[in-house]
């Protein structure tokens, strides 16, 4: 019984760590998407401090304006240092602030 436990324990720990990493990545992606959409809406209304919430979340963002719309593109690193691509999102809103 002890030998089987010693063999199975590392595999179980690896699966748990990967599950936690994937869950953390999904949560980060949802948060970045929500904050990006909010920043686009606020920038469209003329609030130039809208990108501060993205910066607080550890995301880098860029803003593009043109054609009557403002678009925000943001990305944030995945937690736990897993070799996954960064969480990214893009959102656009009508540009009524300019």
N, C-alpha and C positions, 0 to 999 in steps of 0.2 A: 504494500500500500504506500509506503513512504517513497519508494523508487518511482512509482507512477506519478505521485504528487510532485516530486522534484522535476520530473520531465515535463509535466503539464503546466506547472506554474509559470515559467517564462513565456510560454505561448499565450496563456490567459492574460498576463500583464501586457504583452505587446498588443493584443486585440483591444484591451481596455484603453491603452494609451492612444491607439489609432482612432478609436471611437470618440474619445474626448477631443482629439485634435480635429476631427471632421466636424463634430458638433460645434466646437469653438469657431471653426472657419465659417460654418453656416450662419452662426449668430453674428459674426463680424460682417459678413456680406449683407445680411438684412439691415444691420445698423447703418452701414455705409450707404445702402440704397435709400433708406429713409432720410438720412441727413442730407444726401445729395438732392433729393427731391425738395426738401424743405429749403435748402440754400437757393435752389433755382427759383422757387416761388418768391422768396424774400428779396433776392436780387432783382427780380422782375418788378417788384414793388418799390425798388429804390433803396433798400437797406444794404449799404455797402459792408456792414459788419457781419453779414450772413455766413461767411466762410469760417468764422471763429469756432463754431460748433464742430465743424469737420476737423479743424486743427486740434481741438481738445480731444477728439477721438483718435488722434494719431494718424489722420489721413492727410495726404497731399492732394490739392485740388487745383484745377485750372478752369478759367471762365472764358467762353467765347460768346460774343454778341454779334448779331447780324440778322438782317431780314425780319426784324421785329421780334426776335426771340433771344433769350439768354440761355445758354447751355452750360452746365457744370459737369465736369468729369473728375472723379475722385478715385483714389486707390489707397488701401491701407494694408499693412503687412498682416499675415495670418499669425495668430497667437501660438505659443508653445514652440516656435521655431521649426515647425514641420516643413518639409520640402514641397509646399503647395504654392500655386501662384497667388499673388496678392488679391485681396477682395477688391473689386472695382465696380463702379456704377457710373451711369450717365443719365442726366435728367435735364429737360428743357421746359421753359415756361415763357409765356408772353412777356415781352419787355415793355412794360408801361412806365418804368422809372426814368426813361430817357427820351 
